[in-house]
Amino acid sequence: MSARSAPRARRNYAVWEITLKCNLACSHCGSRAGATRDNELTTSEALDLVHQIERGTGVIVTMGWDQAETGMEGDSGQLFAAAKGAVMAFTRSLALTLAPQVRVNCLAPGWIKTAWGEQASAGWQERVRRETPLERWGTPEDVASAARWLVSPAASFVTGQFIRVNGGAVRG
């Protein structure tokens, strides 16, 4: 590695660490906080989750990515696929660990129009339209609706699954 590329490598590794912590470590810690009684709870929502888990009705939903299994080109794609793939593997293992008392599933969104999507170039806008059979960006509300279903009694026989919220995109 040349001296010139060393700072870029350090920056890339720092981004790698942050991305893993924000995805895998937070999924792990958040799930454990909700699934055990010995953690300090600071909100009524967390306390309610613990009571649900004690009653055998708890649900944990993690956040994956629809391209984690197939990958996406580029540095960002490599990094995000690795982090979200780890979350998805963790979800399956946690579902086996906590069943039958707690259901654990993973939402795997595709192209969701976040702040980044609002400002994406015309090329990205076209890519999303081309790669998504519904020919549009998904919305945060689309993901929230899927999450609401997963935590509802209607999904009471669903655990250890990845639910793709991606407008019908099939990858791989």
N, C-alpha and C positions, 0 to 999 in steps of 0.2 A: 504494500500500500504506500503510495507516495505521500509526502508531507502535505501536499495540496488536497488529497482526498481524505485525509484523516479527520478534519473537522466535519465534513459531510457524513462520514461513517459514524462519528460520535452523535451527531444530530439525529441520524436515522435510528441509532440504537436507543436514544432517549425517546423518540416517538414510539418505537417498538415497546419499550417498557410502559409508557403511559397508556398505550392502546391495550396492552394485555391487562394492566391494572384496572382500567375503566370497564373492561368487558369481563374477563374471567374472574379476577379477584373480587370485583363488586358483586358479580352473580353468586359467587361462593359465599361471601360474607353476608350478603342480603338474605340468601336462602337459609343459611345457618341461623341467622338472627331470628328469622320467623319460625324456624323448625325446632328451636330449643327454648326452654323456659328460663335458662340461667343467664340470658343476656339482658343488659339494661335496656328497657324500652322507654323511649322518649315521646312517643306519640300514641294517641288512642287507636289509630289505625293498626299500628304494630301489635298493640295489646289485643285488639279484636282478632288479628290474624292468629296469634298464639291460642286464643280461646277456640277458634275454628279448628285449628290443628288438634287441640286436645279432644275436641268432639269428633274428630275424624272427618271433618268436612273441609279441611284446608286445601288451598290450591296455590301453587307457585307457577308463575309464568316468566320465563327468561326470554331474552331477545337475541336471536341469531341473525342470519343473513341468507337469503336465497341462493347466493353464489358461493357460500362457504365450501360446499362439497365439490364444486367444479372449478372454483377460482376465477380470477379476473386478472388480466394482464396489468403490469406496472407495479411500482413499489407499493402504492396504496392498496391495490388489489391483493398483493401477496400478504401484506400486513393484516388487512381486515379479514381475509379468508382464514388466516391462521388463528386470529383471536376469536372470531365468531365460530369457527369450527370447534375450537376448544370449549366454548360455551355450550354448543350443541351436544358434544360428547358428555360434558358434565351433566347436562339436563337428563340425558338417558340414564346415566348412572344414579343420579339423585332420585329419579322416578322409581327405580328398582329399590333403592334404599328406603324410601319413605312410604312406599305402598304397603298396605292398602289405605292407611290413614290419610295420606296427602297425595294429591295428584300433581304431577309436575310436567309441564309442556313448554314448548319453545315456539314463539312466533318467529318466522323467518321472512321479513319484509324484502320486497324487491325495490324498485325505483319509487321512493316516497318523496314527495315534494316538500322537503324541509327548506330551511333558509338557503342552503347550498343550491338546491334545485331551482329556487326562485331566481337565482342569479346565474344559473348555468348557461353556457354558450349555446348558440343555435345548433352547433354540432351535437352537443349533449342532448338537447331537446329532441333532435331527430333520432338519435340513438335510442332514447327511451321509447319514442313512438314505434320505432322499428322492432325493438326487442320485446315489446309488451303486446300480446294479442288484443288487449282492450284498448290499445293505442293511446294511452294517457298515463300520466304520473298517478301513483296512488296518493292518498292523503293521510295525514296523521289520524283522521277520523276512521279511515278504513282499518288501520291497525288497531285502534281503540275498540272498534266494533268486534273484531276477531278476539281481542283480549276479553271483552265482556262476555262473549259466548263461552270461551274457555273456562271462565270462573263461574259460569252459571250451572244450574242443575241439568240443563240440556246436554252438557258435555260430561256428565258424571261417569261415563265409561271410557273416557279418553285420558290416557296418561302416557308419558314417555314419547310423545309425538312431536314432529315439526310441522307446523301449520304455515304454509307459504302464503303470504299476502302479497301477490306479485302480478296480478292482472293476467294470470294464465301462462306466464313465461315458463318454458321448459328448457332446462339447461342440462348439458352433460351428455 
